[in-house]
Amino acid sequence: MSVSDLFEPLSLLHGPAMRNRFMMAPLTSQQSGHDGSASTFDKEWIRQLAHSGYGLIQTGAAYVEASGIGFERQVGIHCDALLPGLTAMATSIREGGGLSAVQLHHAGHRANPDLGGVVAPASSRTVPGVRALTTEQVERIRDSFIAAAVRAERAGFDGIAAHGAFGWILSEFLSPLLNDRTDKYGGSTENRARLTIEVIEGIRRATGPDFQIGWRLSVERYGLRLEELREITADILDRELIDYLDLALWDSAQIVREGAFRGQTMLSVFTSIPRRGVRVGTAGKIMSAQRAGRLLDEGCDFVLIGRAGILQRDFPLQVKVNPSYDSPRVPVPAQYLRDGGMSERFINHMRGWPSFVQRASV
Ligand SMILES: Cc1cc2nc3c(=O)[nH]c(=O)nc-3n(C[C@H](O)[C@H](O)[C@H](O)COP(=O)(O)O)c2cc1C
């Protein structure tokens, strides 16, 4: 395959096809209103992305319950009052010709009490002095994910992506280290996957036939076990419960260091699973046209663009005109990001990421 194959459309099990293989990765920019409403900065960021040639654009992690907030100035989807801002973002993406998805998020044991979050661990051993969620509370959170998806549909989004990565609640429940429950949500692999599956199945039942469901999975840290995650993924793909799997790797070329898959690429552990009609893509240092194209050869149906899209919003359009396109080297001066249309708030947020924004000389 070649770089030009990235511009082939990609059908999904539900709803319209992606016009190409570029998906904008979920990026929290910490520039929303304090109540979770989409700010003018959010809307402008989405407007820029909407005209940048992506096949599908995910929003940053949006909290599904007020108590599930993880970050300051995070975008929310926990109540109907947020619909106008969400609708504006969905409309803007549609006008640009791409598909849209809200990333649904609950911070679980990492909810931030300073922002109104309520620490919600799967186990009583994770956070000293905080008891594990009761079964009823877990079911309430499941229902909040489902209600948020319905809200996303009302706002005009083509779908949602369930955030099952980085130790947030769905990922936390998958982990044998963070989940020692003895109810139906803990114990066996099947039980630890139950919350994720119930969220996905509940969203499918509650939304229309064209609504698209993505699932983001990470495999590192938080006591997650690769072999188990592969087993859970194989079941989800075999039952075609989702439209797309988004692998949240930090490096798409990462090699497995231990266990049954030692020496293989992490990506191949998942691309080798029979996927039926489900589409599979990865994130992780996709900074050039050539790298993006090669990932199709490695078994991806699509690629997720994160930092390359922050550096150059219209990464897909750049790749289209130049099959040798390569991202600017980081760190970049703040002025470079400013000139690219990035807000001061987002630039400040990016100062917290290693080696991304040049430090001002003293
Ligand atoms: C500023 C920033 C914000 C991010 N926010 C989110 C988020 O809200 N949800 C999520 O799942 N991942 C988030 N990520 C991870 C990215 O979606 C992506 O998986 C990661 O950056 C690797 O891709 P890249 O190498 O292309 O940047 C964020 C990454 C960055 C740099």
The ligand as an ORCA input file, in Angstrom:
! r2SCAN-3c Opt
* xyz 0 1
  C      -2.421     17.533     24.710
  C      -2.889     16.108     24.717
  C      -4.136     15.805     25.227
  C      -4.609     14.489     25.221
  N      -5.873     14.219     25.662
  C      -6.376     12.977     25.552
  C      -7.736     12.715     25.867
  O      -8.523     13.591     26.204
  N      -8.168     11.439     25.761
  C      -7.334     10.410     25.355
  O      -7.765      9.260     25.280
  N      -6.047     10.656     25.018
  C      -5.565     11.895     25.082
  N      -4.281     12.147     24.674
  C      -3.504     11.075     24.005
  C      -3.668     11.212     22.483
  O      -5.002     11.010     22.078
  C      -2.762     10.204     21.728
  O      -3.193      8.905     21.988
  C      -1.299     10.340     22.128
  O      -0.927     11.714     22.157
  C      -0.379      9.582     21.181
  O      -0.526     10.071     19.867
  P       0.540     11.119     19.237
  O       1.903     10.490     19.394
  O       0.105     11.252     17.806
  O       0.420     12.388     19.993
  C      -3.775     13.447     24.708
  C      -2.510     13.753     24.210
  C      -2.071     15.067     24.192
  C      -0.720     15.375     23.592
*
